[in-house]
Amino acid sequence: MYAIVEISGKQYKVQEGDIIFVDRLEELEEGKTTTFDKVLLISDGDKVTVGTDTVKGAKVKATVVGHGKAKKMLVYKYKAKKNQRKVRGHRQPYTKIQIEKITTGTRAKKATEEAAE
């Protein structure tokens, strides 16, 4: 089972147990769990559910593993025949999260019905 989730404006394909790197999420601390509601697609074996905007009732639960910065990228600016050169470094901040559980709307309904019995 996998899902396509929108996190801070970008789309990620996730499965349960995956560890992914997303753009820095400042409001989350290490060890905290969070839920992402913007699930665009869910594939459960043979059945694929695509939402018109998002899949209703679908959620992805994740735990924040840590924050960090990526490796340094050198940005080199150069103007020909002008002896103008400039080198800058950039390190993109990221948040490392682990996907705990993917729940669909129908899966959540079944769980509540079983718990009621």
Stockholm file with secondary structure:
# STOCKHOLM 1.0

chainA/1-117         MYAIVEISGKQYKVQEGDIIFVDRLEELEEGKTTTFDKVLLISDGDKVTVGTDTVKGAKVKATVVGHGKAKKMLVYKYKAKKNQRKVRGHRQPYTKIQIEKITTGTRAKKATEEAAE
#=GR chainA/1-117 SS CEEEEEETTEEEEEETTCEEEEECCTTCCTTCEEEECCEEEEEETTEEEECSSSCTTCEEEEEEEEEEECCCEEEEEEETTTTEEEEEEECCEEEEEEEEEEECHHHHHHHHHHHHC
#=GC SS_cons         CEEEEEETTEEEEEETTCEEEEECCTTCCTTCEEEECCEEEEEETTEEEECSSSCTTCEEEEEEEEEEECCCEEEEEEETTTTEEEEEEECCEEEEEEEEEEECHHHHHHHHHHHHC
//
